[in-house]
Amino acid sequence: MQEEDSSTRSSRTELKDKLSLYVLDTFSYIETVKVFLDGLDEWKLWREKELNQLLYIKDRSDNTKLRKQLQEELSASLNTTLMGLEALGHFVDAVERLAVTSVHVFVEENPVLLLPEEGALGTVQDIITAAKNICPQLVEFKREHKDFFSPKLQNVEVLAYQLDEYIKSVQRICGTIKKGPLGDFEFFTPVVDIDEEISDDDVQKMLENITLLQEFRQDETFRMMFLFQDEYCSSFMKVFSEAEPRMLQFLAELEDSAVQLDRMNKGARISSVTGSSVGAVGGVLSIIGLALIPVTAGASLALTLTGVGLGITSGVNSAVTTATEIGVNRTQQKRASETFQKFMEDVSNLQECLMEVMQSVDGQIISPASGLLVCKGVASAATKTAAVVATDALALRNVPRVASDLPDVGSAAARGAVGLSRGARGGFIALNALFLGVDVFFIVKDSINLAQGSETEMSKFIRARSALWRSEMTSWQKIYGLLKQGQPSFKKKQAILVTEFYPE
C-alpha cells in the first residue's frame, strides 16, 4: 500500500514538473518572438545596409584591380549578414515550436493549470494558433545560410537578391504576427496544482501526453512534417527523389567543365574554347544564379529563367564564334543545353512544391506580396505578378545596362520560351531579354579577357555557381530526409497534438 501511495505521489510530482516546464518553455518561445519583433526595425536597417553594400560591390566587380579589396568588403558584409540571420533563426525556431504546441494545455477552464491574470491562457492559445497559421512560410528559411552566403564575388548579385527577398519576407511574416494577440502577452509564473480529486488514471494519462508533447516540440522530423503536412510532403518527396540523381550528375559535369577550362587555359587558343560549348554553359550559369530563390516568392523568376537558359545558348552561338573545335563540338553543346534545360525544369518543379507549402493556410492561399488570404483560383496569378514586379524592380536597380547590347536577344528569349513546361510559360519575354542581353554582353567581354591571356574567370564563375547550387541541394536533401523519417508516424503524433489534454 505504501509503495502504491509512493508511486502515485511520484506520478503527480512528475506531472507537475513536466507540465510546468512545458508551459515555461512555451512562454520562453513567445518571449523570443517578442524580442525579435521589438528589434525588427534595427534588424531591417542592418540588412538593408548590407544589401546596399552588396549592390555597391556588384557595381564595381568588373574592375579586376579592386578584386582583393572587394573580396574583403564582401566577407565583412556577409559576416554581419550571417549574424543577423542567426538572430532570425532563433525567431523562426521559436515560431516553429509554438506551431507544434498543444492549445489544449492552455484551455481556460481546466483543473490543473492556473495563471494569475484572467484571460492569459486564452491569449496563449491565440498566439499558438497564429503560429500554426504562419508556420508554412518558414519553409523559406530552410537552408544552410553559412554555405549559401559564402563570400564569392561571382555570386554577389545572387546573394543581394536573396537577402532582399529575406527582408521582404521577414517584414511580411512579422507584420502578420503583430496583428495578432502577441502584444497582450505578459510572462507569468504558472501555478500547477494536481488536485487530489483527479484520479490516478487521469494523472497517468496527462503525464504520458505531456511527455509526448514535449518530445514533439524537440523532434525536428515532426516539425518539418508539420510545415509540409501529408499532401505537400508526398508531392515534394516524389519530385525530389526523381530529380536528385539528374541534378547531382549535372553539377558534377559542371565542376568537371571548370577543371577542363583551367586545363584548356594553358593552351594557345583559349578564347575560342571559351566561346564554344563550355562557354555557353558558363554563360547560362550566370543567369541561373538569379533564380536561386528556391522557396521564396522569386520562384516564378526561376520559371522565367528556364526560358532564358534555352535562349542564351542560342544567343551565345551568334555572339561568340568558334575558331577551333578543341575538346568540344556542336553535339556536346546541344547535349549541354538539353541537360541544363532538364536541370532547370527540376529546379522549377521543386520550387513549385515548396511554394505550394508556403502559400497554404488551412486550405487557403497566402499571397506572398501582401500576406493576405486570397482564393485559390486567383492565387497563382497573384503570386506570379507580385514576384515579377518585385524582381523587375530589383533587376532595374541592380543592372543599369539594357538588352540592346545585342539586337536579337528578345527573339532568342522567345525561342527559348517555346520549349518550356506548362507551368513555366508566363509571357515574361521583356524580363528575359533584359537579363539575356546583359549576360551575353558579359560572355563576350570574358572571351576578350581570355584572349588577352587573363586567368580563366569562367571556371571560377562555374565553381562559384556550382557551390551555390550544391548548398541548395544539401538543403533540399535535408528536407527530404526529415520528411522521409517523419512521415510514417506523423498522423499518429498529430492526433495526439489535437487531443484534449485535461480530464472532463
C-alpha positions as CSV (number, residue, x, y, z in Angstrom):
1,M,0.0,0.0,0.0
2,Q,2.8,2.4,0.9
3,E,4.6,1.5,-2.4
4,E,1.4,2.3,-4.3
5,D,1.0,5.6,-2.5
6,S,4.6,6.5,-3.2
7,S,4.1,5.7,-6.9
8,T,1.0,7.9,-7.0
9,R,2.8,10.8,-5.4
10,S,5.8,10.3,-7.7
11,S,3.5,10.4,-10.8
12,R,1.8,13.6,-9.6
13,T,5.1,15.3,-8.8
14,E,6.4,14.3,-12.2
15,L,3.3,15.6,-14.0
16,K,3.6,18.9,-12.1
17,D,7.2,19.3,-13.1
18,K,6.8,18.4,-16.7
19,L,3.6,20.5,-17.2
20,S,5.3,23.4,-15.5
21,L,8.3,23.0,-17.8
22,Y,6.1,22.7,-20.9
23,V,4.3,26.0,-20.0
24,L,7.6,27.8,-19.2
25,D,9.1,26.7,-22.5
26,T,6.0,27.9,-24.3
27,F,6.4,31.3,-22.6
28,S,10.1,31.4,-23.5
29,Y,9.3,30.8,-27.2
30,I,6.7,33.6,-27.1
31,E,9.3,36.0,-25.4
32,T,11.8,35.1,-28.2
33,V,9.3,36.1,-30.8
34,K,8.5,39.3,-29.0
35,V,12.2,40.3,-28.6
36,F,12.8,39.8,-32.3
37,L,9.7,41.9,-33.2
38,D,10.8,44.6,-30.8
39,G,14.2,44.8,-32.6
40,L,12.7,44.3,-36.1
41,D,13.3,47.9,-37.3
42,E,17.0,47.7,-36.3
43,W,17.3,44.2,-37.8
44,K,15.8,45.5,-41.1
45,L,18.0,48.6,-41.1
46,W,21.2,46.5,-40.8
47,R,20.1,44.1,-43.5
48,E,19.3,47.0,-45.9
49,K,22.8,48.4,-45.3
50,E,24.3,45.1,-46.1
51,L,22.1,44.8,-49.2
52,N,23.3,48.2,-50.4
53,Q,26.9,47.2,-49.7
54,L,26.4,44.0,-51.8
55,L,24.9,46.1,-54.7
56,Y,27.8,48.5,-54.4
57,I,30.3,45.6,-54.6
58,K,28.4,44.3,-57.6
59,D,28.7,47.6,-59.4
60,R,32.5,47.6,-59.0
61,S,33.1,43.8,-59.5
62,D,34.2,44.3,-63.1
63,N,37.3,46.2,-62.0
64,T,39.9,43.5,-61.7
65,K,42.3,45.9,-59.9
66,L,39.7,46.1,-57.0
67,R,39.2,42.3,-56.7
68,K,41.1,41.9,-53.4
69,Q,39.5,44.9,-51.8
70,L,36.1,43.9,-52.9
71,Q,36.6,40.4,-51.6
72,E,37.5,41.8,-48.2
73,E,34.4,44.1,-48.2
74,L,32.2,41.2,-49.3
75,S,33.5,38.9,-46.5
76,A,33.0,41.7,-43.9
77,S,29.5,42.4,-45.1
78,L,28.4,38.8,-45.1
79,N,29.8,38.3,-41.6
80,T,27.3,40.8,-40.3
81,T,24.6,39.3,-42.5
82,L,25.2,35.9,-41.0
83,M,24.9,37.3,-37.5
84,G,21.5,38.8,-38.5
85,L,20.4,35.5,-40.0
86,E,21.4,33.7,-36.8
87,A,19.0,36.0,-34.9
88,L,16.4,35.3,-37.5
89,G,17.0,31.6,-36.9
90,H,16.1,31.9,-33.2
91,F,12.9,33.7,-34.2
92,V,12.0,31.1,-36.8
93,D,12.7,28.2,-34.4
94,A,10.5,29.8,-31.7
95,V,7.6,30.2,-34.1
96,E,8.0,26.7,-35.4
97,R,8.0,25.2,-31.9
98,L,4.9,27.3,-31.0
99,A,3.2,25.9,-34.0
100,V,3.6,22.4,-32.7
101,T,2.4,23.3,-29.2
102,S,-0.8,21.9,-27.9
103,V,-3.5,24.6,-27.5
104,H,-5.4,22.2,-25.3
105,V,-2.8,22.6,-22.5
106,F,-3.9,26.2,-22.2
107,V,-7.7,26.0,-22.2
108,E,-9.3,28.5,-19.8
109,E,-11.4,26.0,-17.9
110,N,-9.1,23.4,-16.6
111,P,-8.5,21.8,-13.2
112,V,-4.7,21.9,-13.1
113,L,-3.0,25.0,-14.7
114,L,-3.6,28.5,-13.4
115,L,-2.3,31.8,-14.4
116,P,-2.5,34.9,-12.1
117,E,-4.3,37.1,-14.7
118,E,-7.7,36.3,-16.2
119,G,-7.7,35.7,-19.9
120,A,-3.9,34.9,-20.1
121,L,-4.5,31.3,-21.1
122,G,-6.8,32.4,-23.9
123,T,-4.1,34.8,-25.2
124,V,-1.5,32.0,-25.2
125,Q,-4.0,29.9,-27.2
126,D,-4.4,32.7,-29.8
127,I,-0.6,33.1,-30.1
128,I,-0.2,29.3,-30.7
129,T,-3.0,29.4,-33.3
130,A,-1.3,32.4,-35.1
131,A,2.0,30.5,-35.2
132,K,0.3,27.4,-36.7
133,N,-1.2,29.6,-39.5
134,I,2.1,31.4,-40.3
135,C,4.4,28.4,-40.0
136,P,4.2,27.1,-43.6
137,Q,6.1,30.3,-44.7
138,L,9.0,29.3,-42.5
139,V,10.0,26.8,-45.2
140,E,11.6,29.7,-47.0
141,F,14.4,29.8,-44.4
142,K,15.2,26.1,-44.5
143,R,18.7,26.5,-45.9
144,E,22.2,26.4,-44.6
145,H,22.9,30.2,-44.5
146,K,26.6,29.9,-43.9
147,D,27.1,27.8,-47.0
148,F,24.7,29.8,-49.2
149,F,26.0,33.3,-48.2
150,S,29.6,32.3,-48.8
151,P,31.8,35.3,-49.9
152,K,32.3,34.6,-53.6
153,L,32.4,37.7,-55.8
154,Q,30.9,35.7,-58.7
155,N,27.7,35.2,-56.7
156,V,27.3,38.7,-55.2
157,E,24.2,39.5,-57.3
158,V,22.5,36.3,-56.3
159,L,23.3,37.0,-52.6
160,A,21.9,40.5,-52.9
161,Y,18.7,39.2,-54.4
162,Q,18.2,36.6,-51.8
163,L,18.9,39.0,-48.9
164,D,16.4,41.4,-50.4
165,E,13.8,38.6,-50.5
166,Y,14.5,37.7,-46.9
167,I,14.0,41.3,-45.8
168,K,10.6,41.4,-47.5
169,S,9.6,38.0,-46.2
170,V,10.5,38.8,-42.6
171,Q,8.6,42.0,-42.8
172,R,5.5,40.2,-44.2
173,I,5.6,37.4,-41.5
174,C,6.3,39.8,-38.6
175,G,3.6,42.2,-39.9
176,T,1.1,39.3,-39.7
177,I,2.2,38.3,-36.2
178,K,2.0,41.9,-35.0
179,K,-1.7,42.0,-36.0
180,G,-2.4,39.1,-33.5
181,P,-2.5,38.9,-29.7
182,L,1.2,38.9,-29.1
183,G,1.2,42.4,-27.6
184,D,-1.2,41.3,-24.9
185,F,1.1,38.6,-23.6
186,E,3.0,39.0,-20.3
187,F,5.3,36.5,-18.8
188,F,3.7,34.8,-15.8
189,T,4.9,32.1,-13.4
190,P,2.4,29.2,-13.9
191,V,0.7,27.5,-11.0
192,V,0.2,23.8,-11.4
193,D,-2.0,22.1,-8.9
194,I,-2.8,18.4,-9.1
195,D,-6.0,18.2,-7.1
196,E,-6.5,15.0,-5.1
197,E,-9.9,14.6,-6.7
198,I,-8.2,13.9,-10.0
199,S,-7.9,10.1,-10.4
200,D,-4.6,8.3,-10.7
201,D,-5.6,7.1,-14.2
202,D,-6.2,10.7,-15.3
203,V,-2.9,11.7,-13.8
204,Q,-1.1,8.9,-15.7
205,K,-2.8,9.9,-19.0
206,M,-1.8,13.5,-18.6
207,L,1.8,12.5,-17.7
208,E,2.1,10.3,-20.8
209,N,0.6,13.0,-23.0
210,I,2.8,15.9,-21.7
211,T,5.8,13.7,-22.1
212,L,4.9,13.1,-25.8
213,L,4.0,16.7,-26.4
214,Q,7.4,17.9,-25.1
215,E,9.1,15.3,-27.3
216,F,7.1,16.5,-30.4
217,R,8.5,20.1,-30.0
218,Q,12.1,18.8,-29.8
219,D,11.6,16.5,-32.8
220,E,12.8,18.2,-36.0
221,T,11.3,15.5,-38.2
222,F,7.8,16.1,-36.7
223,R,8.2,19.9,-37.0
224,M,9.2,19.6,-40.7
225,M,6.3,17.3,-41.4
226,F,4.0,19.8,-39.6
227,L,5.2,22.6,-42.0
228,F,4.5,20.4,-45.1
229,Q,1.6,18.2,-43.9
230,D,0.9,15.0,-45.8
231,E,-0.3,16.4,-49.0
232,Y,2.7,18.6,-49.8
233,C,5.1,16.2,-48.2
234,S,4.3,13.4,-50.7
235,S,4.5,15.8,-53.6
236,F,7.9,17.2,-52.7
237,M,9.4,13.8,-51.9
238,K,8.2,12.3,-55.2
239,V,9.6,15.2,-57.3
240,F,12.9,15.4,-55.4
241,S,13.6,11.6,-55.4
242,E,13.2,11.6,-59.2
243,A,15.2,14.7,-59.8
244,E,18.1,14.3,-57.4
245,P,20.2,11.9,-59.5
246,R,19.9,14.1,-62.6
247,M,20.7,17.3,-60.7
248,L,23.7,15.9,-58.9
249,Q,25.0,14.5,-62.2
250,F,24.6,17.9,-63.9
251,L,26.5,19.6,-61.1
252,A,29.3,17.1,-61.3
253,E,29.6,17.7,-65.0
254,L,29.7,21.4,-64.4
255,E,32.5,21.1,-62.0
256,D,34.3,18.9,-64.4
257,S,33.9,21.5,-67.1
258,A,35.6,24.0,-64.8
259,V,38.5,21.7,-64.5
260,Q,38.7,21.3,-68.2
261,L,38.6,25.0,-68.7
262,D,41.5,25.5,-66.4
263,R,43.4,22.9,-68.4
264,M,42.5,24.5,-71.7
265,N,43.6,27.8,-70.4
266,K,47.1,26.6,-70.6
267,G,46.7,26.1,-74.3
268,A,47.3,28.6,-77.0
269,R,43.8,29.3,-78.3
270,I,41.8,29.5,-75.1
271,S,39.4,32.2,-76.2
272,S,37.9,30.0,-79.0
273,V,37.4,27.2,-76.5
274,T,35.6,29.6,-74.1
275,G,33.4,30.7,-77.0
276,S,32.3,27.2,-77.7
277,S,30.0,24.9,-75.7
278,V,31.7,25.2,-72.3
279,G,31.4,29.0,-72.6
280,A,27.8,28.6,-73.5
281,V,27.1,26.6,-70.4
282,G,29.1,29.0,-68.3
283,G,27.1,31.9,-69.8
284,V,23.8,30.1,-69.0
285,L,25.0,29.6,-65.4
286,S,25.5,33.3,-64.9
287,I,21.7,33.6,-65.3
288,I,20.9,30.6,-63.1
289,G,22.2,32.4,-60.0
290,L,19.4,35.0,-60.3
291,A,16.9,32.1,-59.9
292,L,18.4,30.8,-56.6
293,I,15.2,31.6,-54.7
294,P,14.1,28.0,-54.2
295,V,11.4,28.7,-51.6
296,T,10.6,32.4,-51.9
297,A,8.2,34.5,-53.9
298,G,11.0,34.6,-56.5
299,A,10.1,31.1,-57.6
300,S,8.3,32.5,-60.7
301,L,11.6,34.2,-61.6
302,A,13.2,30.7,-61.7
303,L,10.5,29.6,-64.1
304,T,11.2,32.7,-66.3
305,L,14.9,31.9,-66.4
306,T,14.3,28.4,-67.6
307,G,13.4,30.1,-70.9
308,V,16.5,32.3,-70.7
309,G,18.6,29.1,-70.3
310,L,17.5,28.0,-73.8
311,G,17.5,31.4,-75.3
312,I,21.0,32.3,-74.2
313,T,22.5,29.1,-75.6
314,S,21.2,30.2,-78.9
315,G,22.3,33.8,-78.3
316,V,25.8,32.8,-77.5
317,N,26.2,31.0,-80.8
318,S,25.7,34.2,-82.6
319,A,27.7,36.3,-80.2
320,V,30.8,34.2,-80.0
321,T,32.2,32.4,-83.0
322,T,34.1,29.2,-82.6
323,A,37.6,29.3,-84.1
324,T,38.5,25.8,-83.3
325,E,37.0,22.6,-82.0
326,I,39.5,21.8,-79.2
327,G,37.8,19.4,-76.8
328,V,34.2,20.3,-77.7
329,N,31.8,20.3,-80.6
330,R,28.2,21.2,-81.6
331,T,26.9,17.8,-80.4
332,Q,28.3,18.4,-77.0
333,Q,26.9,21.9,-76.9
334,K,23.4,20.6,-77.8
335,R,23.7,17.9,-75.1
336,A,24.8,20.5,-72.5
337,S,21.9,22.7,-73.5
338,E,19.4,19.8,-73.1
339,T,20.9,18.8,-69.8
340,F,20.7,22.4,-68.5
341,Q,17.1,22.6,-69.6
342,K,16.2,19.5,-67.7
343,F,18.1,20.8,-64.6
344,M,16.1,24.0,-64.6
345,E,12.9,22.1,-65.1
346,D,13.7,20.0,-62.0
347,V,14.5,23.2,-60.1
348,S,11.2,24.7,-61.2
349,N,9.2,21.7,-60.1
350,L,10.9,21.7,-56.7
351,Q,10.2,25.4,-56.3
352,E,6.6,24.9,-57.2
353,C,6.2,22.2,-54.5
354,L,7.8,24.5,-51.9
355,M,5.7,27.4,-53.0
356,E,2.6,25.4,-52.5
357,V,3.7,24.7,-48.9
358,M,4.4,28.3,-48.2
359,Q,1.1,29.5,-49.6
360,S,-1.1,27.0,-47.7
361,V,-3.0,28.1,-44.6
362,D,-5.9,25.8,-43.7
363,G,-6.7,25.1,-47.4
364,Q,-6.4,28.7,-48.4
365,I,-3.6,30.6,-50.2
366,I,-1.5,33.4,-48.8
367,S,-0.3,36.0,-51.3
368,P,3.5,36.4,-50.7
369,A,3.2,40.1,-51.7
370,S,0.7,41.1,-49.1
371,G,0.3,38.4,-46.6
372,L,-3.4,38.4,-47.2
373,L,-5.5,35.3,-47.8
374,V,-6.9,35.1,-51.3
375,C,-8.9,32.4,-53.2
376,K,-7.0,29.5,-54.7
377,G,-8.3,30.3,-58.1
378,V,-6.5,33.6,-58.3
379,A,-3.6,32.9,-56.1
380,S,-1.3,31.6,-58.8
381,A,-1.7,34.8,-60.9
382,A,-1.3,37.0,-57.9
383,T,1.8,35.2,-56.8
384,K,3.4,35.4,-60.2
385,T,2.5,39.1,-60.7
386,A,3.9,40.1,-57.3
387,A,7.1,38.1,-57.9
388,V,7.7,39.6,-61.3
389,V,7.0,43.2,-60.1
390,A,9.5,42.7,-57.2
391,T,12.0,41.0,-59.4
392,D,11.7,43.6,-62.2
393,A,12.2,46.4,-59.7
394,L,15.3,44.8,-58.3
395,A,16.7,44.0,-61.7
396,L,16.3,47.6,-62.9
397,R,18.1,48.8,-59.8
398,N,20.9,46.2,-60.0
399,V,21.5,46.1,-63.7
400,P,21.5,49.5,-65.4
401,R,22.6,48.1,-68.7
402,V,19.8,47.3,-71.2
403,A,19.4,44.4,-73.6
404,S,20.4,46.4,-76.6
405,D,24.0,45.1,-76.4
406,L,22.7,42.5,-78.9
407,P,19.8,43.2,-81.2
408,D,18.5,39.6,-81.2
409,V,18.2,38.8,-77.5
410,G,14.5,39.3,-77.5
411,S,13.9,36.7,-80.2
412,A,16.4,34.4,-78.6
413,A,14.4,34.5,-75.4
414,A,11.2,34.0,-77.3
415,R,12.7,30.9,-79.0
416,G,13.8,29.6,-75.6
417,A,10.3,30.1,-74.1
418,V,8.8,27.8,-76.7
419,G,10.3,24.7,-75.1
420,L,9.2,25.5,-71.6
421,S,6.9,23.3,-69.5
422,R,3.3,24.4,-69.0
423,G,4.0,25.9,-65.6
424,A,6.9,27.9,-66.9
425,R,5.1,29.8,-69.6
426,G,4.1,33.2,-68.5
427,G,4.9,35.8,-71.1
428,F,7.9,37.3,-69.3
429,I,9.8,37.9,-72.5
430,A,10.7,41.5,-71.6
431,L,12.4,40.4,-68.3
432,N,14.1,37.5,-70.1
433,A,15.5,39.9,-72.7
434,L,16.9,42.3,-70.1
435,F,18.9,39.6,-68.3
436,L,19.8,37.8,-71.5
437,G,21.3,40.8,-73.1
438,V,23.4,41.6,-70.0
439,D,24.7,38.1,-69.8
440,V,25.7,37.8,-73.5
441,F,27.5,41.1,-73.0
442,F,29.5,39.7,-70.2
443,I,30.2,36.5,-72.1
444,V,31.6,38.5,-75.0
445,K,33.7,40.6,-72.5
446,D,35.0,37.5,-70.8
447,S,36.0,36.0,-74.1
448,I,38.0,39.1,-74.9
449,N,39.7,39.0,-71.5
450,L,40.7,35.3,-72.1
451,A,42.0,36.1,-75.5
452,Q,44.3,38.7,-73.8
453,G,45.7,35.9,-71.7
454,S,43.9,36.6,-68.4
455,E,43.1,33.9,-65.9
456,T,40.0,31.7,-66.6
457,E,37.3,33.7,-65.0
458,M,34.6,31.5,-66.4
459,S,35.9,28.4,-64.5
460,K,35.8,30.5,-61.3
461,F,32.3,31.5,-62.1
462,I,31.2,27.9,-62.8
463,R,32.7,26.8,-59.5
464,A,31.1,29.6,-57.5
465,R,27.6,28.9,-59.0
466,S,28.0,25.2,-58.7
467,A,28.8,25.6,-55.0
468,L,25.7,27.8,-54.6
469,W,23.6,25.1,-56.2
470,R,25.1,22.4,-54.1
471,S,24.2,24.3,-51.0
472,E,20.7,24.4,-52.2
473,M,20.8,20.7,-53.0
474,T,22.1,20.0,-49.5
475,S,19.1,21.9,-48.0
476,W,16.6,20.0,-50.2
477,Q,18.3,16.7,-49.2
478,K,17.9,17.6,-45.6
479,I,14.3,18.4,-46.0
480,Y,13.7,15.2,-47.9
481,G,15.5,13.2,-45.2
482,L,13.5,14.7,-42.4
483,L,10.2,14.2,-44.3
484,K,11.0,10.6,-45.1
485,Q,11.8,9.9,-41.5
486,G,8.9,11.7,-40.0
487,Q,6.1,10.7,-42.4
488,P,5.3,7.2,-41.1
489,S,4.4,8.4,-37.5
490,F,3.1,11.9,-38.4
491,K,-0.6,11.2,-38.4
492,K,-0.4,9.4,-35.0
493,K,1.6,12.3,-33.5
494,Q,-0.7,14.9,-35.0
495,A,-3.7,13.1,-33.5
496,I,-2.1,13.4,-30.0
497,L,-1.4,17.1,-30.6
498,V,-5.0,17.8,-31.2
499,T,-6.4,15.6,-28.4
500,E,-8.0,17.1,-25.3
501,F,-5.4,17.2,-22.6
502,Y,-7.3,17.6,-19.3
503,P,-9.9,15.1,-18.0
504,E,-13.5,16.2,-18.3
